[in-house]
Amino acid sequence: MSKIVVDTSVIINGQLIFQIESGNVQNSEIIIPQAVFDELQSQASQKKETGFVGLEEIKKLKDISSNFGLEISIQGNHPTVDEIKMAGSGRIDALIKDLAKQNKASLYTSDKVQHLVAQAEGVESVLIKPTPKETQLEFLKYFDSETMSVHLKENLSPLAKKGKPGTFALTKLSDDVLSKDYLEFMATQILEAAKISDSSTIEISKTGASVIQHNDYRVAITRPPFSEAFEITIVHPIVKLSLEDYDISEQLMQRFSDRAEGIVISGAPGSGKSTLASGLANFYHNTGKIVKTFESPRDLQVDPGITQYTKLDGSFDNTADILLLVRPDYTIFDEVRRREDFRTFADLRLTGVGMVGVVHANSPLDAIQRFIGKIELGIIPNVLDTVVFVKDGRIEKVYDLELKVKVPTGMTESDLARPVIEIRNFADNVLEHEIYTFGEENVIVPVAKRVQKVGIEKLAEDKIRDTFKRYDSRAEVQILSDNRVRVLVDKTSIPAIIGRGGSNINDIEKQLNVHIDVEEKGVHSDSIDSGDLPFVFSESKTALVLTVSREYTAMHADIYVGEKYVTSLRIGKKGQIKIPKRSDIARNLMQLASSQNDIHIFLKDF
């Protein structure tokens, strides 16, 4: 009777059973090294799928052994702690090879290195290459043309999401309750296929969780202790779209083609982000660009000419080192999540590689927010120039980012100028948000539509005030509408402004092209008589400063934004109200006020 020693690889991939059932192995003694058995037991104890698959194969081997005249035995010593630690450098393989030499047996393996080492030492070795089995995987029966994903959990009925991104419904596939044994069988089948099929790969294998990419199906398998019950989730893309299938304006298409090299595609899970990223990757590839992808797992539906990379030694940083050597024009970074991912994305973009990142976010602003704090604020526009928000499978909004040195919108003092990132709606170029440093924090401040006119209104007020200063140096101007203003002047100045028969005011109205209401101060004024103090807004390194007249020093004042009460504070020396930037009061003030015109100060002593 011939003797055969088997290693871990030929057991896990099912080739030993296949050789026996094919009649190639009969009337033999099959020796399973104790080191192989211990390794499979260790993997199963760590809830790794490969361990369960290997132990199932050994059980099946013993069940069929009598039908083929086989004797099964486990021989050898348990590996020591040191040998287990050295398993990665080939120590366990050496134990298996030595056992074959001692028993003058043939070594059956699917590991080419093990095969070559055995032959070099004079041990008879048989290399069994995995051959795909023509087996229909069990989970495929749950899918049809409308199924986006299937959710299988022990002791529950199978569920599926059917429809399209944004319009799907969760549907019960049957009333049958799934047993743990059935899910175990399905998981073993999927892992066996992944071991021998070129179209299947094990993307992630950790304690209690595995992710397998089988063709265009992404399979996630979880078991206790990671999940409280055995669960299998299979996701399958049902649509493959090109950029022509989206409602993209000519202007945005031109942006994608010529300028955009730091693109972030954002959206909620299942919104169609990866589908758009695939379409963009294929678009760049078809225009003659070298395109690569960063994915874990690798599930983007891209053209064969696009190479899909995953983590190298568990890190995209290592993958980036290789990427720069192959000189791509564009890289699609699917699922930018961890802090390291954001840094890798930024590093590659700053080296000149065109980057397209996919980020989970409920709004395009949230996607930008996720970069703040992970990379320096000043280089964000160099890393992101276009943010695309996808909802229900369509492009809902696009933002354009640009860095400028300016006074933030709503502030008027020139010494408050600082680097500001402008976030504009790409469709109409309207400024919607600004990002800048406020105190020691980076903040995103919304710019209300009415604030868009603040600069123009200020110029108009100044021009009108200059016109009336020759009559009253303390003239006040209130813009009531686009073509109507109110001018408040001292009572003694009104006759000169009106002129004989109203001729002078008519000339001024024609010159300024607005209707002017000239009124006496105190009649309609909401200033000091009602307790609303005029003030000057400024900012120090640590505080917001509201400066009123020195005559109010030591008095107490209420601060409002519009009609909303904010706080009460004491007016300090030189008439200054100082609010620390890091205080909740300062944050509330900046959130509520679009400009300093929204802030009102009322004396409590009045």
BELHUUR-V489931 format. One record per run of one state. SS is the DSSP state (hx for helix, st for strand, lp for the rest). FROM is the first residue (numbers start at 1). TO is the last residue. If there is no record, write none. Layout:
BEGIN
SS/FROM/TO
SS/FROM/TO
END
This chain:
BEGIN
lp/1/1
st/2/6
lp/7/7
hx/8/12
lp/13/14
hx/15/21
lp/22/27
st/28/33
hx/34/45
lp/46/48
hx/49/68
lp/69/70
st/71/75
lp/76/80
hx/81/85
lp/86/86
hx/87/89
lp/90/90
hx/91/102
lp/103/105
st/106/109
lp/110/111
hx/112/120
lp/121/124
st/125/127
lp/128/137
hx/138/142
lp/143/146
st/147/153
lp/154/156
st/157/162
lp/163/168
st/169/177
lp/178/179
hx/180/196
lp/197/199
st/200/206
lp/207/208
st/209/214
lp/215/216
st/217/222
lp/223/230
st/231/236
lp/237/242
hx/243/245
lp/246/249
hx/250/259
lp/260/261
st/262/267
lp/268/272
hx/273/286
lp/287/290
st/291/294
lp/295/306
st/307/309
lp/310/311
st/312/312
lp/313/314
st/315/315
hx/316/326
lp/327/329
st/330/333
lp/334/338
hx/339/350
lp/351/353
st/354/360
lp/361/363
hx/364/369
lp/370/371
st/372/372
lp/373/374
st/375/375
lp/376/376
hx/377/383
lp/384/385
st/386/391
lp/392/393
st/394/406
lp/407/413
hx/414/416
lp/417/417
st/418/425
lp/426/430
st/431/438
lp/439/440
st/441/446
lp/447/448
hx/449/469
lp/470/475
st/476/481
lp/482/483
st/484/489
lp/490/490
hx/491/498
lp/499/499
hx/500/512
lp/513/514
st/515/520
lp/521/527
hx/528/530
lp/531/531
st/532/532
lp/533/535
st/536/539
lp/540/542
st/543/547
lp/548/549
hx/550/552
lp/553/555
st/556/561
lp/562/563
st/564/570
lp/571/572
hx/573/575
st/576/580
lp/581/583
hx/584/592
lp/593/595
hx/596/598
st/599/603
lp/604/606
END
